[in-house]
């Protein structure tokens, strides 16, 4: 009984060497992993086309059983199997006009064997599909058909994705592996293949690609650069906007993590890497960092760097991390300018003995700002109205509350009163700009408090001197000697001493 020995030898990743042996011939074909079953089915076809002797010792399962198993694989596979055979062999070498031969191949090859999965892919009956030619299958794009078969017969085998048509004209995407068959003289006798409908996969890939493009377009449209880092290999994809942000063309920055590291400002590198490593080791929930990056022109830009691990290895280590760069240079410059202005204001307030504050008049809370020398025993912070009232001199509280009650859009707050600062009584001058809500009610205030104690003491001293001069002038006018001697020091002390209101 004739025998067929089929052995599979590992050759390359994703590929196998299929060797079919009979008593009379030996063929070696390189096929992809998905074609192993198709190659087995081919052995069945070859058995019917090759002469065999019956005195060969049995090495494997008897042929009828092997043939039955292979036929089962062929018929039950979820992938489509088919054989196409030429009506007569054609030569494919440098001695022929391959363009003409391809045209012959398209019309003279016909499907001679097909499984149910293949019929299902094309929505065809067996009667419709048997005998069909490549020319009919590629009627929607003849040039594509010619190119595919030119490549197939040039290489002898082909793996590809192609857009084809069902019998009713519906487009579909096919992924397939195809192998040529030859006769003893090396002429092409046809080909066979295995293929699957990958339309859904292609649609999902397209949707994912479009979603990624929209995401990247949205980010880059907002001026953000995108980076995609393979943490394990160190390879990084930097988007065009990422490079443009630093003044580089798309081909001027290599796709490595070192390309970023070497551009980080020396003062920022250590804290930036510390922040990144803490995130990669799971010590922080997110990676967000601000640092300076060196531009092509030698200047630095401030960058807001944000990222997230989106893929992990089987061992749970970060595999892939995606993030964005946002140019925050203008914000940083504005912050620095604001800090400078605040410093100037701080010094000016200290010189003028001022302290700024804001008030939420809906909740009766006051936020006291900074001051080099606190006017009152109140550091920067938020205080309730009760605290403010408690430091107002008891004799001046009604006066202060009346001033607040009389405020209006035409009459801002402007009032002087005494306050209790620990064991000391101070005079303050309070002014504020008031904001009103849509109902005309005070909603908030922005004001300053100035310590005018020294000013009040000076006023009192001046007033004492004036009173003393007035008394002396009155005595001079009356031409009488004073009945008693007025001590100027006592008058001065009387005015400097805190008067009752």
Wavefront OBJ file of the C-alpha trace (Angstrom):
o trace
v 0.000 0.000 0.000
v 1.282 3.467 -0.851
v 2.434 5.600 2.060
v 2.804 9.331 2.701
v 5.050 10.531 5.492
v 4.353 14.099 6.644
v 6.862 15.720 8.993
v 6.863 19.262 10.364
v 10.240 20.734 11.194
v 10.546 24.072 13.046
v 12.222 26.536 10.725
v 11.551 30.145 11.651
v 9.284 32.004 14.033
v 5.757 31.592 12.679
v 6.872 29.239 9.894
v 7.448 25.520 9.405
v 9.182 23.296 6.923
v 6.692 20.823 5.530
v 8.218 17.736 3.976
v 6.042 15.249 2.121
v 7.697 11.981 1.213
v 6.544 9.135 -0.991
v 8.450 6.320 -2.647
v 8.695 8.219 -5.898
v 9.157 11.894 -4.963
v 10.173 14.377 -2.317
v 8.924 17.950 -2.147
v 9.930 20.693 0.276
v 7.689 23.739 0.752
v 8.056 26.690 3.093
v 4.715 27.634 4.569
v 3.460 29.861 7.355
v 2.048 28.312 10.502
v -1.526 28.789 9.324
v -0.919 26.642 6.250
v 0.014 23.404 7.993
v -3.453 21.965 7.562
v -3.614 23.153 3.962
v -0.296 21.479 3.265
v -1.646 18.286 4.770
v -4.658 18.517 2.516
v -2.287 19.017 -0.404
v -0.679 15.701 0.413
v -4.057 14.072 -0.171
v -4.304 15.720 -3.564
v -0.751 14.724 -4.473
v -1.452 11.113 -3.626
v -4.034 10.981 -6.389
v -1.644 12.590 -8.885
v 1.608 10.707 -8.185
v 2.457 7.061 -8.824
v 3.354 5.072 -5.769
v 4.774 1.569 -5.163
v 3.188 -0.840 -2.759
v 6.330 -2.520 -1.391
v 7.449 0.446 0.759
v 7.599 -0.461 4.488
v 4.936 1.255 6.585
v 6.353 4.130 8.638
v 3.225 6.033 9.671
v -0.500 5.504 9.894
v -1.867 3.603 6.878
v -2.751 5.939 4.031
v -6.526 5.504 4.016
v -6.652 6.531 7.679
v -4.296 9.497 7.075
v -6.318 10.560 4.080
v -9.496 10.377 6.114
v -7.992 12.526 8.874
v -6.702 15.112 6.420
v -10.022 15.248 4.657
v -11.645 15.833 8.047
v -9.284 18.738 8.720
v -10.063 20.151 5.303
v -13.827 19.969 5.650
v -14.160 21.020 9.291
v -11.665 23.897 9.374
v -13.024 27.330 10.246
v -10.603 28.779 7.681
v -11.304 28.578 3.984
v -9.323 25.989 1.959
v -9.229 25.764 -1.801
v -7.260 24.314 -4.716
v -6.932 25.935 -8.127
v -5.615 23.930 -11.066
v -4.477 25.004 -14.530
v -5.920 23.219 -17.526
v -2.290 22.581 -18.524
v 1.049 23.519 -16.906
v 2.675 26.874 -17.668
v 6.330 27.804 -17.497
v 7.281 30.689 -15.175
v 10.885 31.753 -15.612
v 12.980 34.387 -17.329
v 12.356 32.858 -20.743
v 8.697 33.892 -20.818
v 6.775 37.149 -20.906
v 5.406 37.060 -17.363
v 2.780 39.715 -18.042
v 1.249 37.473 -20.711
v 1.575 34.379 -18.528
v -0.230 36.147 -15.667
v -3.133 36.899 -17.990
v -3.246 33.196 -18.907
v -3.118 32.216 -15.238
v -6.095 34.455 -14.457
v -8.296 32.780 -17.051
v -6.996 29.196 -17.128
v -6.937 28.420 -13.402
v -10.133 27.082 -11.900
v -11.207 26.105 -8.401
v -11.179 22.305 -8.221
v -11.647 21.747 -4.494
v -13.121 23.968 -1.774
v -14.369 23.542 1.785
v -17.511 24.880 3.430
v -15.693 27.693 5.263
v -14.487 29.068 1.935
v -17.990 28.958 0.473
v -19.310 30.768 3.540
v -16.719 33.537 3.127
v -17.925 34.281 -0.387
v -21.603 33.561 0.245
v -21.526 31.000 -2.566
v -22.861 27.537 -3.217
v -20.476 24.763 -4.152
v -21.902 24.729 -7.658
v -21.247 28.474 -8.040
v -17.687 28.335 -6.744
v -16.279 25.180 -8.322
v -14.777 26.094 -11.672
v -14.547 29.830 -10.908
v -11.419 31.623 -12.197
v -9.196 34.289 -10.599
v -10.384 36.666 -13.298
v -13.940 36.341 -11.976
v -12.845 36.689 -8.350
v -10.937 39.896 -9.124
v -13.419 41.368 -11.591
v -13.759 44.376 -9.259
v -10.011 45.141 -9.575
v -8.243 43.222 -12.384
v -4.954 45.050 -11.849
v -4.885 43.966 -8.201
v -5.461 40.377 -9.315
v -2.604 40.517 -11.827
v -0.232 41.979 -9.226
v -1.144 39.359 -6.613
v -0.551 36.432 -8.962
v 2.643 37.966 -10.318
v 3.985 38.166 -6.747
v 2.727 34.672 -5.894
v 4.369 32.914 -8.835
v 7.550 34.957 -8.498
v 8.041 33.847 -4.892
v 6.243 30.502 -4.996
v 4.364 31.369 -1.812
v 2.622 34.469 -0.489
v 1.082 35.789 2.709
v -1.101 38.861 2.282
v -4.211 40.833 3.120
v -6.390 41.748 0.161
v -9.724 43.433 -0.423
v -12.029 41.089 -2.305
v -15.726 40.718 -3.084
v -18.366 38.227 -2.060
v -20.531 36.735 -4.771
v -23.123 39.483 -4.219
v -20.472 42.220 -4.560
v -20.123 42.987 -0.835
v -16.532 44.061 -0.018
v -14.534 41.950 2.427
v -10.965 41.788 3.638
v -9.142 38.464 3.349
v -5.937 37.336 5.072
v -4.429 34.354 3.322
v -1.437 32.101 2.735
v -0.949 30.703 -0.774
v 1.495 28.199 -2.325
v 2.171 27.317 -5.948
v 2.152 23.727 -7.188
v 4.521 22.479 -9.890
v 5.026 19.447 -12.093
v 8.225 17.441 -12.455
v 9.533 19.917 -15.065
v 9.053 22.844 -12.674
v 6.071 24.225 -14.525
v 3.203 25.852 -12.630
v 0.224 23.525 -12.293
v -1.854 25.750 -10.019
v -1.898 26.836 -6.401
v -3.693 26.204 -3.146
v -4.391 28.366 -0.141
v -5.954 28.923 3.218
v -7.670 32.199 4.038
v -9.977 33.824 6.524
v -12.370 36.758 6.500
v -10.750 39.539 8.559
v -13.236 42.266 7.637
v -14.340 42.747 11.234
v -10.750 42.910 12.425
v -9.872 45.463 9.754
v -12.912 47.552 10.658
v -11.911 47.465 14.321
v -8.334 48.380 13.416
v -9.602 51.240 11.275
v -11.889 52.463 14.058
v -9.023 52.261 16.547
v -6.683 54.047 14.159
v -9.234 56.784 13.538
v -9.848 57.128 17.276
v -6.104 57.442 17.884
v -5.838 59.970 15.071
v -8.714 61.999 16.528
v -7.140 61.800 19.978
v -3.758 62.889 18.677
v -5.326 65.564 16.473
v -7.265 66.929 19.450
v -4.148 67.029 21.601
v -1.906 68.484 18.940
v -4.656 70.869 17.876
v -4.545 72.183 21.427
v -0.777 72.526 21.097
v 0.170 69.431 23.107
v 2.885 67.015 22.040
v 2.351 63.262 22.393
v 4.878 60.629 23.468
v 4.568 56.846 23.552
v 7.295 55.080 25.533
v 8.220 51.387 25.520
v 9.526 51.255 29.078
v 11.272 47.911 28.545
v 13.239 48.851 25.407
v 13.618 52.594 25.918
v 12.179 53.327 22.483
v 9.884 56.356 22.336
v 7.562 57.747 19.702
v 7.580 61.549 19.771
v 4.831 63.238 17.794
v 5.519 65.971 15.281
v 4.100 68.597 17.656
v 6.310 67.303 20.491
v 9.376 68.017 18.360
v 8.020 71.229 16.872
v 7.440 72.559 20.395
v 11.215 72.506 20.895
v 11.976 73.891 17.440
v 12.970 70.616 15.771
v 11.964 69.040 12.475
v 10.399 65.589 12.568
v 13.644 63.763 11.685
v 15.916 65.693 14.059
v 15.213 63.858 17.323
v 15.918 60.155 17.745
v 13.184 57.954 19.186
v 14.813 57.125 22.516
v 14.154 58.096 26.108
v 17.704 59.499 26.255
v 16.696 62.102 23.660
v 14.335 63.530 26.267
v 16.580 63.053 29.305
v 19.533 64.947 27.850
v 17.305 67.956 27.126
v 15.914 68.268 30.661
v 17.413 71.235 32.530
v 20.211 70.014 34.851
v 18.477 71.527 37.885
v 15.232 69.711 37.008
v 16.529 66.270 35.973
v 16.924 64.666 39.415
v 13.515 65.731 40.807
v 11.850 64.844 37.492
v 13.333 61.328 37.450
v 12.384 60.894 41.097
v 8.764 61.776 40.296
v 8.752 59.411 37.308
v 10.302 56.493 39.197
v 7.884 56.879 42.091
v 5.009 56.556 39.641
v 6.536 53.576 37.817
v 7.005 51.799 41.164
v 3.387 52.423 42.132
v 4.152 54.929 44.884
v 2.026 57.684 43.328
v -1.297 57.418 41.461
v -0.265 59.615 38.520
v 2.762 61.047 36.776
v 2.598 64.829 36.534
v 5.725 66.951 36.457
v 6.843 70.425 35.436
v 10.364 70.833 34.122
v 12.382 72.780 31.598
v 13.437 71.340 28.228
v 16.238 72.596 26.022
v 15.093 73.955 22.659
v 17.034 73.817 19.423
v 17.872 77.544 19.698
v 19.492 77.054 23.114
v 16.666 78.469 25.226
v 14.553 76.519 27.691
v 10.807 76.025 27.723
v 8.729 75.045 30.710
v 6.844 71.796 30.050
v 3.915 70.203 31.847
v 4.637 66.474 31.472
v 1.788 64.031 32.138
v 1.657 60.289 31.501
v 0.011 56.980 32.321
v 1.068 53.340 32.042
v -1.346 51.633 29.645
v 0.269 48.211 29.339
v 2.127 45.864 31.693
v 4.341 42.816 31.153
v 3.311 39.328 32.244
v 5.383 39.950 35.384
v 3.427 43.119 36.181
v 6.163 45.548 35.152
v 5.327 48.717 33.167
v 5.535 47.912 29.465
v 4.074 50.944 27.710
v 3.440 54.476 28.894
v 1.698 57.238 26.966
v 1.728 60.918 27.813
v 1.649 64.520 26.675
v 3.805 67.621 26.818
v 2.166 71.010 27.269
v 4.131 74.216 26.819
v 3.524 76.211 30.019
v 6.302 78.755 29.488
v 3.915 81.708 29.284
v 2.132 80.559 32.425
v 5.453 80.277 34.251
v 6.488 83.743 33.082
v 3.138 85.116 34.234
v 3.553 83.382 37.590
v 7.030 84.861 37.962
v 5.740 88.315 37.047
v 2.934 87.920 39.576
v 5.408 86.835 42.240
v 7.524 89.891 41.489
v 4.470 92.136 41.710
v 3.426 90.498 44.958
v 6.918 91.030 46.331
v 6.796 94.711 45.375
v 3.313 95.020 46.876
v 4.499 93.208 49.981
v 7.380 95.638 50.422
v 5.153 98.626 49.651
v 2.585 97.477 52.187
v 5.308 97.027 54.760
v 6.624 100.528 54.107
v 3.115 101.998 54.299
v 2.208 99.760 57.249
v -0.660 98.193 55.288
v -2.285 94.795 55.389
v -4.600 93.549 52.608
v -7.673 91.404 53.087
v -10.739 90.065 51.327
v -14.152 89.282 52.739
v -16.975 86.959 51.720
v -19.970 88.934 52.896
v -22.323 86.020 52.230
v -20.546 83.813 54.790
v -19.085 86.618 56.951
v -15.524 85.345 56.615
v -12.355 87.403 56.174
v -9.125 86.311 54.502
v -6.162 88.278 55.802
v -3.241 88.666 53.391
v 0.491 88.818 53.961
v 2.318 91.640 55.671
v 5.951 91.923 56.694
v 4.969 93.232 60.117
v 1.490 92.078 61.071
v -0.603 95.083 62.002
v -2.634 93.012 64.396
v -2.054 89.682 66.019
v -3.423 88.029 62.867
v -1.262 85.945 60.551
v -2.322 85.097 57.007
v -5.508 83.039 57.139
v -9.299 82.996 57.200
v -11.173 84.478 60.155
v -14.880 84.640 61.049
v -16.645 87.970 61.609
v -16.785 87.308 65.366
v -12.992 87.343 65.538
v -12.867 90.694 63.756
v -15.485 92.188 66.085
v -13.631 90.933 69.156
v -10.516 92.927 68.324
v -12.425 96.184 67.727
v -12.327 98.546 70.718
v -15.671 98.177 72.562
v -16.266 101.915 72.337
v -15.815 101.844 68.533
v -17.804 98.728 67.540
v -21.057 100.566 66.841
v -19.147 103.142 64.819
v -17.475 100.385 62.759
v -20.736 98.450 62.203
v -22.534 101.634 61.168
v -19.861 102.299 58.538
v -20.323 98.769 57.152
v -24.105 99.140 57.144
v -23.941 102.371 55.132
v -21.855 101.008 52.244
v -23.356 101.258 48.755
v -22.106 101.307 45.149
v -21.688 105.064 45.581
v -20.246 104.893 49.100
v -17.363 102.440 49.646
v -16.098 101.572 53.102
v -13.797 104.218 54.624
v -13.609 104.266 58.415
v -11.171 104.780 61.294
v -11.449 103.033 64.644
v -9.421 101.568 67.444
v -8.478 97.910 67.798
v -7.106 95.832 70.633
v -3.781 94.227 69.757
v -2.966 92.097 72.806
v -2.354 94.698 75.564
v -1.969 97.581 73.145
v -4.596 99.875 71.635
v -4.021 100.824 67.994
v -5.739 103.106 65.552
v -6.496 101.675 62.092
v -7.830 103.160 58.889
v -9.916 100.637 56.906
v -10.849 101.115 53.255
v -12.540 98.612 50.964
v -14.027 98.217 47.515
v -17.352 96.389 47.705
v -18.865 94.061 45.089
v -22.638 93.684 44.943
v -24.759 90.773 43.703
v -27.588 90.987 41.160
v -29.996 91.918 43.938
v -27.875 94.865 44.990
v -26.657 93.184 48.172
v -22.968 93.310 49.213
v -21.330 89.998 48.251
v -17.595 90.497 48.710
v -15.009 93.087 49.606
v -11.373 93.790 48.828
v -9.713 96.091 51.306
v -6.661 97.288 53.169
v -6.065 98.049 56.810
v -3.471 100.663 57.698
v -1.974 101.145 61.135
v -2.368 104.882 61.822
v -1.495 104.802 65.527
v 1.634 106.893 65.059
v -0.317 109.266 62.850
v -2.995 109.633 65.529
v -0.366 110.233 68.185
v 1.181 112.928 66.012
v -2.242 114.485 65.454
v -2.873 114.507 69.205
v 0.534 116.047 69.881
v -0.092 118.746 67.296
v -3.520 119.376 68.777
v -1.978 119.669 72.257
v 0.531 122.203 71.005
v -2.266 124.146 69.333
v -4.342 124.143 72.511
v -1.355 125.319 74.523
v -0.683 128.109 72.039
v -4.351 129.094 72.072
v -4.355 129.344 75.881
v -1.208 131.438 75.912
v -2.604 133.689 73.184
v -5.831 134.146 75.090
v -3.936 135.179 78.208
v -1.847 137.610 76.229
v -4.937 139.221 74.749
v -6.568 139.555 78.138
v -3.349 141.157 79.470
v -3.600 139.280 82.684
v -1.067 137.113 84.355
v -2.152 133.534 84.623
v -3.613 132.539 87.922
v -1.719 129.312 87.607
v 1.174 128.001 85.515
v 0.200 125.635 82.663
v 2.654 122.785 82.293
v 3.071 122.083 78.561
v 4.249 118.586 79.345
v 0.996 117.820 81.122
v -1.019 119.097 78.152
v 1.059 117.008 75.768
v 0.712 113.916 77.913
v -3.020 114.463 78.143
v -3.347 114.379 74.360
v -0.906 111.573 73.749
v -2.645 109.446 76.363
v -5.470 107.434 74.801
v -8.573 109.631 75.059
v -12.003 108.344 75.830
v -14.199 108.381 72.759
l 1 2 3 4 5 6 7 8 9 10 11 12 13 14 15 16 17 18 19 20 21 22 23 24 25 26 27 28 29 30 31 32 33 34 35 36 37 38 39 40 41 42 43 44 45 46 47 48 49 50 51 52 53 54 55 56 57 58 59 60 61 62 63 64 65 66 67 68 69 70 71 72 73 74 75 76 77 78 79 80 81 82 83 84 85 86 87 88 89 90 91 92 93 94 95 96 97 98 99 100 101 102 103 104 105 106 107 108 109 110 111 112 113 114 115 116 117 118 119 120 121 122 123 124 125 126 127 128 129 130 131 132 133 134 135 136 137 138 139 140 141 142 143 144 145 146 147 148 149 150 151 152 153 154 155 156 157 158 159 160 161 162 163 164 165 166 167 168 169 170 171 172 173 174 175 176 177 178 179 180 181 182 183 184 185 186 187 188 189 190 191 192 193 194 195 196 197 198 199 200 201 202 203 204 205 206 207 208 209 210 211 212 213 214 215 216 217 218 219 220 221 222 223 224 225 226 227 228 229 230 231 232 233 234 235 236 237 238 239 240 241 242 243 244 245 246 247 248 249 250 251 252 253 254 255 256 257 258 259 260 261 262 263 264 265 266 267 268 269 270 271 272 273 274 275 276 277 278 279 280 281 282 283 284 285 286 287 288 289 290 291 292 293 294 295 296 297 298 299 300 301 302 303 304 305 306 307 308 309 310 311 312 313 314 315 316 317 318 319 320 321 322 323 324 325 326 327 328 329 330 331 332 333 334 335 336 337 338 339 340 341 342 343 344 345 346 347 348 349 350 351 352 353 354 355 356 357 358 359 360 361 362 363 364 365 366 367 368 369 370 371 372 373 374 375 376 377 378 379 380 381 382 383 384 385 386 387 388 389 390 391 392 393 394 395 396 397 398 399 400 401 402 403 404 405 406 407 408 409 410 411 412 413 414 415 416 417 418 419 420 421 422 423 424 425 426 427 428 429 430 431 432 433 434 435 436 437 438 439 440 441 442 443 444 445 446 447 448 449 450 451 452 453 454 455 456 457 458 459 460 461 462 463 464 465 466 467 468 469 470 471 472 473 474 475 476 477 478 479 480 481 482 483 484 485 486 487 488 489 490 491 492 493 494 495 496 497 498 499 500 501
